[in-house]
Structures are given as structure tokens and as C-alpha cells.
Amino acid sequence: MAEAAEVLQRLDPAALMKTHKVQGFVESGLSILVRVVEHFRPHTGQITYIVKSRKNVDVGFNRGKDLNAKG
């Protein structure tokens, strides 16, 4: 997470607004970044499921959090 935050801090706002043609669509750098993150979200879930089921472990994403708390 720290490395990802560091990379994001170095991104030039002007470069994020520049458009690029990707798979036939014209997208801004920011839009591409959002789509990439969105794309990897289900893969992260798939990897987590596989690890949990094959290793029989709790990956601890919610460790120490009260998931029933309101607000």
C-alpha cells in the first residue's frame, strides 16, 4: 500500500488529464487508472477465496473491526 501511495503521489495531474486511445476508446489517464483498479478488484477476491479455501486460513482483512457497529 505504501508503494502504491508513493506512485500515486508522483503522478502529474496534467498527465492524468491527457487522453489516450485504449481498446478503441478515448480515455483520460485518470479514467484508465480507475478502470485498472476496478478490473483488479474481482481478481483480488478470487485470489483471497482460493487462499482461504486451500490453506484454510483467515486472511484477517477485518481483524480487530466490529463489523456490526453502526455508523
MOMO-V159263 format. One record per pair of residues at least 4 apart in sequence whose ideal C-beta (glycine too) atoms are under 8 Angstrom apart, sorted by the first residue. I is the first residue (numbers start at 1). J is the second residue. If there is no record, write none. Layout:
BEGIN
{{I:J} {I:J}}
END
This chain:
BEGIN
{{1:5} {2:6} {3:7} {4:8} {5:9} {6:10} {7:11} {11:15} {11:16} {11:29} {12:16} {13:17} {14:18} {15:29} {16:28} {16:29} {16:30} {16:33} {17:28} {17:29} {17:30} {18:28} {18:29} {19:26} {19:27} {19:28} {19:29} {20:26} {20:27} {20:28} {20:29} {20:32} {21:25} {21:26} {21:27} {22:27} {22:32} {27:31} {27:32} {27:35} {28:32} {29:33} {30:34} {31:35} {32:36} {33:37} {34:38} {35:39} {36:40} {37:41} {39:43} {40:44} {41:45} {42:46} {43:47} {44:48} {45:49} {46:50} {47:51} {48:52} {48:59} {48:61} {49:53} {50:54} {51:55} {51:57} {51:59} {52:56} {52:57} {52:58} {52:59} {58:63} {62:67} {65:69}}
END
